[in-house]
């Protein structure tokens, strides 16, 4: 009897084990292979955190003057120095321009002397022409009087008088043409000399202006940032190449950017946020700005402007998300801050209460509409949802 009971218990235990194994296998087959997450109802904070940097909205680039000739840097304010409006930031050697000024002055003086000589010669020529004109007219008048007594002289003598009158008239006409030619020639010569004078004066004005431009002054108050010498490598440049800054003694090409003056009194912060965070921001929102390497308290500010156009990464970076530019006004900028410093920016957002939210990775797109996959006894089923708010990590549905 005991042996039968023991055998029945063993059989029941085996059947129970087999049933448990089958149930475990079926449950394992029904369990989804993808990770799942529960939808949460509660309060979601829409605070946005991003990385940015400080910049100045006002900066002036100072360039080498566009002159024809070589430029050699003789004086340059060091990078980081404070300057006032009107202060000389850098200066070039004016020797070549001073030589051009002296040459233009000599050309003008020579042209003035030529004009004076031409006017004197013209006055003498005009006096001689007037005397010759009087003599020619007198000769014509005398010849006319000689021809009036033709009946009192012989035919031969009368003919001689007529020929003399014709010759006198031709001489008078030729003299009048010569006088006109003399006047036209003198006028043309004066015009040529006047053009030489004008050209010399222009050269003088240009040289004086270039000499003045050899001293490049700052139009605003700010800090000096010396630029890299793009001609230091002799025109050869490759990506990642390090170039030295400009310094006194360097040769500079006309039009090169030598230094920049930045106004640090109006510093602001700039950053980029994703398209999900962009929808949760508006101008006037408060922000906390912590500048890298700055030991002071975090700065406070507000959202100044939001970019309306999205920007992507590089052209070949097809996976990059759209980014929007955001600018922040700093309430009380510390005078020790400098443009270009990195900053962590936290933008205070409103808390959304009693909402359903889930991680943004759980939202998919199907036929152009957002869907989530809900776990059911038969597996994962797609369900269309309406997205109310997006943040960097969560979505409110």
C-alpha positions, 0 to 999 in steps of 0.5 A: 500500500505504501509503495503504491502511494509513493508511486502516485506521488512521484507521478503527480510531481512529475506531471506538475513539473512538466506543467510548470515547465510548459507554462514557463515556456509559454510565458517566455514565448509571450514575453516581448523581446523589446524593453518596456516602460510604464506610462506615468501620470504625474508632474513633469518639469519642462526645465531645459538645460543646454550648453552655450558660450558668451558673446558680445553683440557688438564687435568691430574688426580693424583691418589694414588700410587698403593702400598700394604698397607694402605695410610693416607693423610697428606698434600693436596693442597686446591682446586683452588690453582695454582701449577707449574710442579713438585710441590707436590699436596698431600702427604701420610704418608711414615711410613709403607714404611720406615718400609718395607725398613728397613726390606728389608735392614735387609734381604739383610744384613742377606743374605750377611752374609749367602753368606760369611759364605757359601763361607768360609765353601766351601773353607774349604771343598774344601781344605779338599777334596783336601787333602783327594783326594791326600791321596786316590790317594797315597793309590791307588798308594801304593796298586798298587806297593804292587801288583807288587811283587806278585811272591815274596810273598805268595798267601795269601799275594798277595790276600790281596794286590789285595783286598787292591788295590780294596778297595783303588780304591773304596775309591778314586772313592767314594771320587771323587763322594763326592767332586762333590756332595760337589761342587753341594751342595755349588753351589745350596746353593749359588743360593738360597742365591743369590735369597734371595739377589735379592728378598731383593734388589727388596723389597728395590727398591720397598720400596724406589720407594713407599716412593718417590711416597708418594709425588704426584707431578703435571706434568703440570702448572695449578689449583688443583681440589680436588676430592670427597672421594669415601670411605667416606661412607664406600663403600655404595653409592646411586644416588644423594648422596653427598660426601665430598672432600678429606682432610688431615687425610683421609684414601685413597685406592690405585689407587683412584683419589685424585685430578686433575690439569687442564691447564687453559691457553688453555680454550675452549668452548664446546656445542651441536647443533641440526642436522639442525644447524649442516649443517649451521656450518663449522670450522673457523666461528666466535662466541660470547661467554658470560660466566655465572657469568662473568661481562666482555665483551663477549668473541670472538672465532671461531669454532674449530671442529665439531663432525661427530657423532650424540649423543642422550639423554638417552636410553629411551628418544626416542623423543630426537633429534640428537645432535652434539658436537662443540668445540670453540677456545677462542681468548683471555681467561680471567685468571679469567675463570674456567673450568665448567662455563656455557656459551651462545654461538652465532655463526655468520651465513650468511644471505640468501637473497631472499629465501622462508622460513617457520617455521620448524613446518610446514614441515611434512614427508610423504613416507620419503619425506618432504611435506607441506600442502597448503590451497586450496578451497577444503581443505589442500593438501600435496605438496612435497618440497625440503629443502635447509637449516634448522635452529633451527626455520625455513626451506628454501624451 
